[in-house]
Structures are given as C-alpha cells and as structure tokens.
Amino acid sequence: MPLAQAQGKALLHRAALLANHAAMSSSTPATPASPARWGVVTTVKAECSTILDFVAHHLSLGAHRIHLFLDADNPEARAALASRPRVQVRVCDADHWARWGERPEKHQARQTRNATFAYRRRPGVDWLAHIDVDEFLWPERPLAEQLGALPPDVEVARTYPIEALAPVDDSAEGGLWFKSYARQQATRRRQTAEIYPEFGPHLNGGFLSHVAGKVFVRTQIPKVNFRIHNAFLQGQQLDREAALPETRLCHLHARDFAHFLEAYRYRLARGSYRADLKPAPTPDGAGLNLNALFSLLEAEGGEAALRRFYAEVCEASPDLRARLAAHDHLHRIDLGLAAKRRRYFAAYAG
C-alpha cells in the first residue's frame, strides 16, 4: 500500500474513533462521565527496591496496568512482580529487540520503542502514560475521574513536573520538599533569576531535568508513536491536548549530591545534560545549556564547583525554601514509598 494511502487510512480511522467517542458522549448528556482505566509504561534499569517503589506507588493510585520493560534483566524484581497480575514485565533481551531489527544504542530510543510497543499491543487501558522510574504521579483526586471527565475529542492529557529538593534539615517532618516553576515564559525567566541568583540565568525554571511534562495518550488511536514528552501520528504531533491541573509529576531527579554525582557522567554524555539539548530560553540567547555550564564549572573548580551549584539549586536550604515560597513554588509531599512497598511487596519491605 502506498505511504500516502496508508497515512490517509490511519487519519480516517483516528477521525472515526474520535467521532464515535463524541457521539457516545452526546447521546447521554445527563450521565456523569465514567471513570477511565489508566496505566503507565516505563523502561527501567534499576535496583529491585527502586522498581518496587515505582510499581507499588502507582498500584496504590489505581493503575489498571503497569507495563514494565527491564532494560537489563532483574530476576529479583521479576520474582516479586510475578504476584501482581496488573503488572506486565518484559525483559529487553535479544529476542525482544529482534522484532525491531536491532537494539537502539540510545536509551531514549529504547524507551520510546517500548512505550509504543505497549500502546499498540492491547495495553488494557483507556489512557496510557509514558513516564520514568524516578517519576511519581501525584493526583489531588483519582486519575480515573480526571481522565474520564475529559472531552471525547481530547487525545493527550499532560501532567507537569515538580522536582525534588535534597533534604538538609528535615528531621522533624516526613516527605520531601519539591519545587515548581511558572508556566508563562517571561514570568519564569524573571522568577528563576530571583530564586537562583548565581545560576538562574542558565536554568529553565530552576530545573535540572525537563519542564515539558509527560503525557497520557488515549488508546485505540492507530499508528501512534510515543516520544519522551509527546506522541505522534504519521509524523505529526497529537495536539488535541488538555492539561491535568490536579495531577503533579513528582520527579526524584537528584535526591542528594552523591546521587547527582553517580548519574552525572552518564547524563552529561547521553542523558538530560547532554550537549545537543537547547539552553534555557533567554531574550539575548546568551544562556548556556547544562552541558556547557557543568563543563565550565568543572574546568574552573572541579567537584567543589559542582557542589556549589548543587547547594544553590537542589538543596532544600531555608533560604531557597523561602525564595521558592515567595513565588508559590514550594511544595511538601510525602510519597510514602516505604509503606506502599510493604503493602504490596511485604517480603521486599527492607
């Protein structure tokens, strides 16, 4: 079948699907929206406890399916997850990648191919989100209700991140401090410079990782391809999108300085600090991206300079908390991961 004809058929199928959703909705206007079944998909290479924390948290929120792709086999995690029928585990071995021709070198490509695979192979849900193992959905009311209430023509629902701060004086409180950012770009630039006086001009909202958020995609749309922050159909981004203002994406990107350093080299070369990423938008375009900023700091002052950066941007010091609170960007959340792991995986609660 010619490519243009195939693309046309896919777009017609998509239009028919959305029209059917709309017709079903309009035929019963007085009926409250039904809760939607939702799930998540992630590709992970991590310790068993980290994997179980992620799974237990999202099961506790009511996830109907969790599609877990092990980038490296983890027999301990597989054994623990075998008791949970809503969790589907696939090991990304040679047989798994043979269906794609070869294993992608970049982990981002492996993530998106796995997410696309899960989406297209009867994911068992109405909405599927592609998130990472260090990201935890945090809804103010059940996600099933939020997603079920979206208009029938909405294809994508986006949740925006908040980024965890490293504890410095939390002996009396549970949970973690998180920071957020202004959605409006000019406000974000001004506030970031005020909150982070030394490094703010080079930061996008003060975040080390993404500010774009992650998306749920309505299932049964044919030929959808996931990306890290979006989804595409025949090369065009799905743009019938709604935000989920009642759900945050809690990102545990750099829990402490030791964790930051442990991941630093990989992120600098291949991850969220790599050289090909754009710098934070500035009016004069003079900002550095994180790769250039970190490389400059390290060349000038070594690990001590990186430590200075981390202290200003990532540690929940009283001064940083006060500056964040002044702009309504400070949040306290207790994910309760240890308790959730005990609930769902009692034998692995240590």
Residue pairs with C-beta under 8 A, 6 or more apart in sequence:
1 9
7 234
10 222
10 223
10 233
10 234
11 233
11 234
13 222
14 221
14 222
14 233
17 220
17 221
18 152
18 153
18 155
18 240
21 152
21 153
22 152
22 153
24 152
25 151
25 152
33 145
33 148
33 149
34 148
35 142
35 144
35 145
35 147
35 148
36 125
36 126
36 127
36 143
36 144
36 147
36 148
37 64
37 65
37 124
37 125
37 126
37 127
37 144
38 62
38 63
38 64
38 125
38 126
38 127
38 128
38 129
38 143
38 144
38 147
38 216
39 63
39 64
39 65
39 66
39 67
39 123
39 124
39 125
39 127
39 128
39 129
40 58
40 63
40 65
40 66
40 67
40 128
40 129
40 130
40 131
40 137
41 66
41 67
41 68
41 69
41 114
41 115
41 118
41 119
41 123
41 128
41 129
41 130
41 131
41 226
42 54
42 66
42 67
42 68
42 69
42 111
42 130
42 131
42 132
42 133
43 69
43 71
43 92
43 107
43 110
43 111
43 114
43 115
44 50
44 51
44 54
44 68
44 69
44 70
44 71
44 132
44 133
45 70
45 71
45 72
46 74
46 133
48 74
48 76
48 77
48 80
48 348
49 341
49 348
50 133
50 134
51 68
51 74
51 77
51 81
51 133
52 77
52 80
52 81
52 341
52 344
52 345
52 348
53 337
53 340
53 341
54 133
54 134
54 136
55 66
55 68
55 81
55 84
55 87
55 344
56 337
56 340
56 341
56 343
56 344
56 345
57 136
57 137
57 335
57 337
57 340
58 66
58 136
58 137
59 66
59 84
59 86
59 87
59 340
59 344
60 340
60 343
60 344
61 137
61 139
61 142
61 143
62 142
62 143
62 144
63 86
64 86
64 124
64 125
65 86
65 87
65 88
65 123
65 124
65 125
65 128
66 86
66 87
66 88
67 88
67 90
67 114
67 118
67 123
67 128
68 81
68 87
68 88
68 89
68 90
69 90
69 92
69 110
69 114
69 118
70 77
70 78
70 89
70 90
70 91
70 92
71 92
71 107
71 110
72 92
73 91
73 93
76 348
77 89
78 89
78 91
80 345
80 347
80 348
81 87
81 89
84 344
88 118
90 96
90 114
92 103
92 110
92 114
94 103
97 103
99 117
100 113
103 110
104 110
104 113
106 270
107 270
107 271
108 228
111 130
111 132
111 228
112 130
112 225
112 226
112 227
112 228
115 128
115 130
115 226
116 224
116 225
116 226
118 128
119 128
119 217
119 219
119 224
119 226
120 224
123 219
125 219
126 147
126 148
126 218
126 219
127 147
127 157
127 216
127 217
127 218
127 219
128 216
128 217
128 219
129 137
129 159
129 214
129 215
129 216
129 217
130 214
130 215
130 217
130 226
130 228
131 137
131 214
131 249
134 251
134 252
134 253
135 161
135 214
135 249
135 250
135 251
135 252
136 249
136 250
136 252
136 335
136 337
137 143
137 159
137 247
137 248
137 249
137 250
138 247
138 248
138 249
138 250
138 333
138 335
139 146
139 244
139 246
139 247
140 246
140 247
141 246
143 244
143 247
146 157
146 244
146 246
146 247
147 157
147 216
147 244
150 157
150 242
151 242
153 240
154 218
154 240
154 241
154 242
155 217
155 218
155 221
155 231
155 238
155 240
155 241
156 215
156 216
156 217
156 218
156 230
156 231
156 238
156 239
156 240
156 241
156 242
157 215
157 216
157 218
157 241
157 242
157 243
157 244
158 213
158 214
158 215
158 216
158 241
158 242
158 243
158 244
159 213
159 214
159 215
159 216
159 243
159 244
159 247
159 248
159 249
160 180
160 183
160 211
160 213
160 243
160 248
160 249
161 207
161 209
161 210
161 211
161 213
161 214
161 248
161 249
161 250
161 251
162 178
162 179
162 180
162 248
162 249
162 250
162 251
162 331
162 333
163 178
163 179
163 180
163 206
163 207
163 208
163 209
163 251
163 253
164 176
164 177
164 178
164 250
164 251
164 252
164 253
164 254
164 255
165 176
165 177
165 178
165 179
165 314
165 315
165 316
165 320
165 321
166 254
166 255
166 256
166 257
166 310
166 314
166 315
166 316
167 176
167 177
167 256
167 316
168 315
168 316
168 317
169 316
169 318
170 176
170 177
170 316
173 332
174 334
175 332
175 333
175 334
175 335
176 252
176 316
176 332
176 333
176 334
176 335
177 316
177 321
177 330
177 331
177 332
178 248
178 250
178 330
178 331
178 332
178 333
179 206
179 207
179 324
179 329
179 330
179 331
180 205
180 248
180 329
180 331
181 188
181 191
181 192
181 204
181 205
181 206
181 207
181 211
181 329
182 188
182 191
182 205
182 327
182 329
185 281
188 204
188 205
189 280
189 281
189 282
189 283
191 327
191 329
192 200
192 201
192 203
192 204
192 205
192 206
192 280
193 200
193 201
194 200
194 323
194 327
195 206
195 320
195 323
195 324
195 327
195 329
196 203
196 206
196 312
196 313
197 312
198 308
198 312
199 293
199 309
199 312
199 313
200 206
201 280
201 282
201 286
201 287
202 279
202 280
202 287
202 288
202 289
202 290
202 293
203 280
203 313
204 211
204 280
204 281
205 211
205 280
206 313
207 253
208 253
208 254
208 272
208 273
208 290
208 313
208 314
209 251
209 253
209 272
210 228
210 229
210 251
210 272
212 229
212 230
213 229
213 249
214 228
214 229
214 249
215 229
215 230
215 231
215 241
216 244
217 224
217 226
217 231
217 238
221 233
221 238
222 233
223 233
223 234
224 231
224 232
224 233
224 238
225 231
225 232
225 233
230 237
230 238
231 237
231 238
232 238
248 331
248 333
250 333
250 335
253 272
254 260
254 263
254 310
254 314
257 307
257 310
257 314
260 306
260 310
260 314
261 303
261 306
263 271
264 273
264 294
264 306
267 273
267 274
268 274
268 291
268 294
268 295
272 290
273 290
273 291
273 294
274 291
275 289
275 291
275 292
277 289
277 290
277 291
278 289
279 287
279 288
279 289
279 292
280 287
280 289
281 287
288 296
293 309
294 306
294 309
297 305
297 306
297 308
297 309
298 305
298 306
301 308
311 317
312 320
321 330
324 330
338 349
341 348
341 349
342 349
